[in-house]
Amino acid sequence: MTSFASDELAELVEFAEELADIAARETVPMFRTNIAIDNKSRKAQFDPVTAADRAAERAIRDHIAAHHPEHSVRGEEMDDYAGSSPLTWVLDPIDGTKAFIVGIPVWATLIGLLDRGAPRIGVMDQPFIGERFVGTPQGSYVQGPLGARRLQTRELTRLEDAVLATSDPHNFHDPWASARFHALRERVTLSRYGGDSYFYCLLAAGQIDIVTDPGLDDYDIVALVPIIENAGGIVTTWDGGSPVNGGTIVATANAALHETVLDLLAG
Amino acid sequence: MTSFASDELAELVEFAEELADIAARETVPMFRTNIAIDNKSRKAQFDPVTAADRAAERAIRDHIAAHHPEHSVRGEEMDDYAGSSPLTWVLDPIDGTKAFIVGIPVWATLIGLLDRGAPRIGVMDQPFIGERFVGTPQGSYVQGPLGARRLQTRELTRLEDAVLATSDPHNFHDPWASARFHALRERVTLSRYGGDSYFYCLLAAGQIDIVTDPGLDDYDIVALVPIIENAGGIVTTWDGGSPVNGGTIVATANAALHETVLDLLAG
């Protein structure tokens, strides 16, 4: 893996934040505009999520093409672009589409940077609230309504004290995985649903101890890996593998807790 | 029911907003401070939710006592206070304690005003985001990051097109109620969890069509009734009764949809 020079790193972090700013100009004006025009057919309605998603990804890709045409790009809405550089941007303009549809401001724009396949920089941006989580090899931090601060995961290791989060328990369609999730849920002190990528950032911030979701795509998780890992957390698939290609993912606050959780999920 | 003179109404709305401002000074500094000090025992930990809840209710009650000692007060954390006036404030300093604990900014301060038992004014305030929903006999509105606007529910009437929300499907402990909730869930186009009082405000805003929760207390719902009703929505218990004392509550975007939903929930 390349080790960036610190000025190159700073420049790439700044560029990642620019991409988040550009996405926000497309997403925020579409948020909370989902008042149905008629009640005849949902299919005939204007779909602000898809429109905002595509407009934001288009704008991000244009900016990358203009400034770093050598960088590769993967995103939710459009075809992969292969550049000559070992760097690849992995984009999800609106992670948490259900939240966007219902008007809850916990959706986010996710911007990750892979270096030869390894997550190096991640940005999670919630522009309605004005809160942004950033992970880099030099640490993870948040900027938002309460100012800026560094992120650090919790040291808690007992399952019985842990706070668990998942986007939607009904997403565990596989009966075995659903049973394993509920076995975990019954052990922890508190479980919470409906947070999407926010949950992984709040794990990095020391608020949550375990986050798990099935069926994630690479663009759902790549940006979150540097935020989690550079705050002290661990993120893998349920069988302990790399999270970089998505799948059924679990993040925990520390290595000791991760081992306990993987054992329990294995059944 | 008394009909307020419009200057009396404006003064009471302003006072309700002052109470929300006062609560925010207590709650926001405690938000996202839940990093465990040790990992030995959760019980021994500092509990910022309870501390913030009590401090905010104390501050609200002091302000009411100083300016309107004749008003009655009911709140989550302290004993009822009976004044000489037919007006009663109903308070929940932090609705959505799970959200507060995990650091997701969808908790809210709820401030409702009953006039001889009927909800007349409601404020739902989310001070981290800086978003406030207000309902009065003159209409409902929101003020927040996108500016101010009036609230209006959706006209959608077909269940198959509807968006459903509930705080947590596992809260339906009663097997019959759980079965009826899932019968509803299977009919709608989208369901979403983990929003607490935000969901009722977003129903008022035309984003969500049906919100239902079991086991609500009066202080969970009283403030939301004026926000919902003055935006065109309907809120009752599952058997069509008044929501003022809490219970198993359902709110819908309009009367036609409400009838359909109550029929389905009755089984």
Interface residues (C-beta under 8 A of the other chain):
Chain A: V28 F31 R32 N34 I35 A36 N39 S41 R42 K98 A99 I101 V102 G103 I104 P105 V106 F128 I129 G130 P145 L146 Q152 R154 E155 L156 T157 R158 E160 D161 V163 A165 D168 P169 H170 T189 L190 R192 Y193 G194 G195 Y198 F199 L202 A205 G206 Q207 I208
Chain B: V28 F31 R32 N34 I35 A36 N39 S41 R42 K98 A99 I101 V102 G103 I104 P105 V106 F128 I129 G130 P145 L146 Q152 R154 E155 L156 T157 R158 E160 D161 V163 A165 D168 P169 H170 T189 L190 R192 Y193 G194 G195 Y198 F199 L202 A205 G206 Q207 I208
